[in-house]
């Protein structure tokens, strides 16, 4: 329940960009590693390849990501489009404001507790 509430806060903050928090996370991860293979990206994000592939295809249809090819033609590489970079640049300050708001609501002790619980899982 807490996860759904938290996701709803971030989704609301990101609404002007047309993406949700899961899509934001995927865009950020690709931005940091691009061009990146689906296998490597899935490993880093702890998502199975089929789930990741579906999510990337949604962002591809939105014009935010594209597939490229690397040295190994068997592995597709993913990278942001210019539009994906623009959306991400707009989304980062919105995400950061939401992040700051959540931190202020929780306070340092509860925020540390969430971080500790996350490390246990």
N, C-alpha and C positions, 0 to 999 in steps of 0.2 A: 504494500500500500504506500509506504514511504517513497519507494522508487517511482511509482506512478505519479505521485504528487510532485516530486522533484522534476520528473520528465515534463510534466505539464507546465511547470514554471519556466523551464528552458524553452519548451516549444512555444509558449506564449511570447517570450522575449524575442525569439527568432522568427516569429510569424511574418514580420515585414519583408523578410528575405525570401520567403517561399520554401524554406527548408525546415526540417525538424532537428532535434538534438542528435539523433542517430546519424542523419545525413551530414550534419555539421562535423561530427566526430570522424566520419569516413573521409570527408573532404580535407580535414586537418591532417589526418594520417597520410593521405596521398600527397598532400602539399609538402610534408616534411621528408618524404622518401622518394619522390617521383624522379624518373619513372620507376615504378615498382611492380613486381609480378604479383598476381593474385595469391600465389602460394605464400610469398613473403609477407604480404599485407595481412592475409588471414592468420598467419602465425603470430604476427605482432598484435593484432586486434583480438586474438583468441576467438575467431569465427571460422566455421567450416567453410570450405571453398564454395559449396553450392549456395549457402546463405549470402556469402560475400558477393558472389557473382550476380545474384538477383539484385542486391542492393546497388551494386555498381551499374548494372543495366538501367535501373530507374534513374540514376543520376546522369547516365549517358543520354537517355531519352529527354531529360531536362536540359541537355546541352552543357552540362557542368563538368563532365568527364569524357575522356575518349580512350580507346584502346590503341596501343602502338605495338610495334614488334621490336624485340631486342636481338641480341646475337643468336640466342636459341629460339628458333622459329616455333618451337613447340609451346613456348610460354608467352602468353599475352602480357603486355605491360600496360599499366594504367597511369594516366596523367590528367591533370586538370586542363580544361580548356581556358581560354581567356575569360569567358563568362563565369566559369567556376572560380577563377581567381578573384574576379570582381565581387561575386556573391560572398565569398569567404572574407574578403576585406571589409565588406559591409557588416557581416555577421560577427566578426571577432569582437568589436566593441560592445555589441548587444549581449553576447555571451559573457563578456567580462563584467558588464554591469550586473547581470543576473548572478554571476558567481560572487561578486562583492555583496549583493543583497542577501544571498543565502548565507554567506559567512557571517554577516552582521546579525541575521536572524538567529543563527545557531550559537554564535559566540565561540571563542577559542576552545573551550573545553569540549563542547559537543562536536565541534568540527574535528578535533583530535580523536575523539571516540570513533567517529565515522571512518577516519583514516585507519585507525587501529583495526576496526572490524573488517574493513576491506582487505587489509593485509592478511587477516586470518582466513579469509575465503579464497 
